[in-house]
Amino acid sequence: MPTLRISNSGSALLLLAVLTTFMACAPKKSPPVPMDLAQESIIPIPVSLTATNSSFELTNATDIYVQGDSKELLKIGQYLADKLNPSTGLDIKVKSSNEAPAAGNIYLSIKKDAELGAEGYVLSINAEGVHLTANAPAGLFWGVQTIRQLLPPEIELPSKQAGPWRMASGTIRDKPTYGFRGTMLDVARHFFGVEDIKRFIDLAAYYKLNVMHLGLTNDQGWRIEIKSWPKLAEYGGKTEVGGGKGGYYTQEQFKDLVRYAQDRYMTIIPEIDMPGHSNAALASYAELNCDGKARELYTGTEVGFSTFCAQKDITYKFIDDVIREVAAISPGPYIHIGGDESHATKKEDYILFVNKVQDIVLSHGKQVIGWDEIATASLKKNVFVQLWSDEKNASLAVKQGAKLVMSPARKTYLDMQYDSTTKLGLHWAAYIEVDSAYSWDPATIIPGITQKDILGIESPMWSETVDTFDEVEYMVFPRLPGHAELNWSPATGRSWAAYKKRLAAHGPRFTAMGVDYYPSKLVEWKEDKDKKLKN
Ligand code: ACM
């Protein structure tokens, strides 16, 4: 490319005048009308789709009608209106109706269709309107995400854009393969505030994830207020990796996060990691240590050096108090007990501890999840085991009747570097380029483990090396949408070659949403990363 050199301000002004005149006279090109639904870049790809070669346009006559006066459906309708109004500049209203509205509108309704399950939906689009149906509200919410992806990327911008706002016509019938589709943020190594978590929830919901696991405690910080043991947060929450100021969520803030997630059909799973990864608690209360001496706060990145004292009664009184308080603010069914890398705990103490803590969680009406090491203890009924490292533990878990959450580090750990040039992140499990994150199947990756043993994939974002949410976004995107597709879409016919074309079209969507993504060279992004969409 020849470079244009401007030698003085006179010629610069002349150039500007010529360019301005040219731009004012050039006819504005409308974007092509989307006519072929089969060419649209939906992630996760729907189970089935029929294109009918016309399109629907949002106009100033468009409103969203929901069936009946269900508060829940009205809320979903309003969520969609709130996504569409800022960028279109339209005044789309949400109204109740017991029958399909007149032409030009969007209609959300519940229609029994057993095959779709609790989260599936049918989206029918023609020139006259858009009709979204589902067995249950969650299905409507996921269908709304598909509607967003069928509109131009500028729909995600926060200010008015030119339009037009058209969607290709046809019918989509869609439902997830796995019911547990998760991601995780470690808020202990570095703390992330309520607004960051809400943003993560929104971005995950766009790809139809329904689980947000928060690693609330670790050696470097305790991030949730526990009223009966106040020093945990007030003292144990004061640090983070590198010596930053840390922080914690009050119970009121945590409840607000839970509500925010519920409104997006997402369950928050709180993790209290134990008996290892517990230095922040051991620094806050001396009596939790076997030697009765409080530990120093810790801001490094070593693992495996801390443990609660499995032989002391006070340990279990403490855990009972913590689990009771966390269970009371967590309406979801699960509490994650960690259990990973407890290298400072004797084997017999570890087994004793995990057995007792399972009973504590059950006594507060919650179901246990733990990292794969907990499968070396005797698992109670309905325990979920999260594979991250040792496949033998996954097999042990399945032999005990447990179901698996699949988080193999070499494929799903979002803190792993893309390649040797990535500045953030680590690479102890693998370098994970975008193709590697996508090209595997949870149901075949471990011999002897099949789809019936698996709840779904969860993609953990550990935070030793990231300290701003922009940095989190760079590691999470664009790998998380790939994991979302493995979770939602059928494995048959899956191909990186086809997926990477759809992913390329999400570049402008990430940009419109302000997501600071990694522009992998393996993908021919549909935008120049230096020429971001106008905000
Ligand atoms: C883990 O990565 N320690 C679960």
Boltz pocket constraint, residues with backbone or C-beta under 6 A from the ligand:
constraints:
  - pocket:
      binder: B
      contacts: [[A, 340], [A, 341], [A, 371], [A, 388]]
      max_distance: 6.0
